[in-house]
Amino acid sequence: MKHLMSRRHVVEMCRTMLERGYLKATEGNVSVRIPGHELYAVTPSNYDYDKMRAEDVCIVDFQGKHVPDEGGAGGLVPSIECGMHANIYRERPDVNAIVHTHQPYASALAFLRKPIPALTDEQVRFLGKEVAIIDYAPSGTGFLAKNVQKKVASGDNAFIIANHGVVAVGTDPTRAVFNMALLEKVSIAYLMALTTEAGKVYTIPNTIREIAFSKLRKDEKRIAAQITEAVEPIRVPEDEVLPAVARTDDAEVSEEPSGYMIGEYLDVPDTMRRLKALVAQPIRGLRHDALLDTLNYFETKCTASKEITERAKKRIPGGVQHNLAFNYPFPLAIDRAHGAHLTDRDGNVYIDFLQAGGPTILGSNYGPVNEQVAAVIKESGPVTGLFHEYELKLAEIINRYMPHIEMYRSLGSGTEAVMAAVRAARAHTGKKMVIKVGGAYHGWSDTMVYGLRVPGSFRMNAKGIPWGATERTREAFPHDLGTLKRKLVENRLRGGTAAVIVEPLGPESGTRPVPKDYNAAVRELCDEYGALLVFDEVVTGFRTGMGGAAGYFGVKPDLTVFGKAVSGGYPMAGGVGGSAEVMSVFGSGLDGKSGAHIQVGGTLSANPLSCAAGYFAIQEMARTNAPVIAGRAGDRLTRGLQKLIDKYGLPYVAYNQGSIVHLESSGVMLLSMRDPIKLLKENKARKTLMEQMGAAYAAHGIITLAGSRMYTSMADTDEVIDDALSRFDQVFALVEGV
């Protein structure tokens, strides 16, 4: 049965009003807007509300026409006032629920045709400047529907229909019932005042009335914008079977892996349209009661995590060592990780869509790799300080699957690898300028903390970094090849561009996804202006497929930066590789002539532990075709999320590029300096919403990256994904206005 949640809201509203004595049998009618559709659910005609079930509720479109559905109202017809309800929903986008009753005291004023003036600021704050009288017209007629529509355009939320009854509207079902109850309360007081001293009923001062009404209108405009500025959710048929992760044709062992994590490339223009619509409208987060329940979970179920993080604040700045662990309201302390799950110190188990920030494509704590690494370390120990065969084995296996990486240099992290790539590009080309895409994260080095996360922000996050360190760094806006070309032209006057560095899927792992031909176009510009093209594959390397993003897009970068996956989640998560010609500047050891090569190093870089882990992890990813399986898990998760977003009519945007899944609820990452006023006004609120949604996911057993991104792995079976979707379903049901 379709639109079950909205039908249930109608039933719950009727039950509440019956319990409070506002309805008797079938007096009146109640409706609820169906989010994301031009439809509403309404009570059936002449039906005992005490016996009404969700399946008895009718569905009507905004033209007032009944839309029968299989398994729905079973022969019942909607209220004769459905035209009136349709007119209100068309006229007032902020209205999500309507109550029409014949309650006794307000009906008495309907017979007197007496409007209720502004008696209290509470009345004005919720009902409007006055409770006006709607001109009489026969019940169920188009005349009455038009009369009602004219009055509701005022922005008031309660009205008395002459010789008929009342209409109360609200931004949600609870508010509509509240407004109806408040109207009856005010009606009683006004009638009593009229019967005692009719000529001496005083109203509140006009100034107070206007202040209270302005608050009401502000709320109404905010809710209306959530509808008028939204785009229709991606429609997913209720009976659609989600794409499967496992397939019968998957071989247990394959000589060569096949395919990439992305089965079908993203519709970038449509995705960006949806993301821009999300940012254009007011934020929509958890109901207040749901947020309190979420915080209560952390206070009562995560006491051990809270205790250890409070202790950590005394010895660790901020209480944690890594940015990914800055969870709201406090970090969770994890004791165990295995496959698709994490277990915290309190014994709570979570589905792990963080996967250490992306490197564990095989799943966390993967046994076959651990066993082989242990055998190597048993002989050599974790570090020797001298050459070890697995340094070579790691470089060879990378070259096997990514032939454009003829030479590879291991380093300690992705940040170090980016620093080395920039230095190598400058040494090889003799040029100084570097261009990045605004909003991208390429580590925390002085050169790259520029245009960080927010496009156009230049040095906004460069505290502690001298101006000279970023003097030769420039940024281009995402997708904007014209700006990139202008920067390349401008840099000619400054000695030329050494390198253009990009995340091949788009900044922040595709938070602003790039068109499929974008990387090829950047390659052409680099060739035209003599700059090296650097792919930052810290996340996409091996996750995209064994050939990396370079293999998927068919674009050959001059240098490739690795991190995370190159050591299978073990330490030393970094390195840089490329053509032998460019990589020659890294010469060291016997080839390291004094002053001829750039200086990079690290005592623990290329240690046996990490190199062996990387070699065996890559070997296992190839054997199991893990990137492709993880990509299918991402497809299943994304389609399921789109189905839930459609179900609840939310403005959220879910999309994926294989095993990298984005779930945007606030759109904070889409803000930019092209609209600095909006950035300054909304950045904090949208970031807070993202944190709160991340906390709600965690309270329902799902760990995400900052509440907006997820990495799937080979460990995510159909059952794991379906379990996660049922948990997301519970969270979405807690969103304001659902």
Secondary structure, 3 states (H helix, E strand, C coil): CCCHHHHHHHHHHHHHHHHCCCCCCCCCEEEEECCCCCEEEECECCCCCCCCCHHHCEEEECCCCECCCCCCCCCCCECCCHHHHHHHHHHCCCCCEEEEECCHHHHHHHHHCCCECCCCHHHHHHHCCCEEEECCCCCCCHHHHHHHHHHHCCCCCEEEECCCEEEEEECCHHHHHHHHHHHHHHHHHHHHHHHHCHHHCCCCCHHHHHHHHHHHHHHHHHHHHHHHCCCCCCCCCCCCCCCCCCCCCCCCCCCCCCCCCCCCCCCHHHHHHHHHHHHHCCCCCECHHHHHHHHHHHHHHCHHHHHHHHHHCCCCHHHCCCHHHCCCCCCCCEEEEEECEEEECCCCEEEECCHHHCCCCCCECCHHHHHHHHHHHHHHCCCCCCCCHHHHHHHHHHHHHCCCCCEEEEECCHHHHHHHHHHHHHHHHCCCEEEEECCCCCCCCCCCCCCCCCCCCCCCCCCCCCHHHHCCEEEECCCCHHHHHHHHHHHHCCCCEEEEEECCCCHHHHCCCCCCCHHHHHHHHHHHHCCEEEEECCCCCCCCCCCHHHHHHCCCCCEEEEEHHHHCCCCCCEEEEECHHHHHHHCCHHHCCCCCCCCCCCCCCCCHHHHHHHHHHHHHHHHHCHHHHHHHHHHHHHHHHHHHHHHHCCCCEEEEECCEEEEECCCHHHCCCCCHHHHHHHHHHHHHHHHHHHHHHHHCCEECECCCEEECCCCCCHHHHHHHHHHHHHHHCCECCC
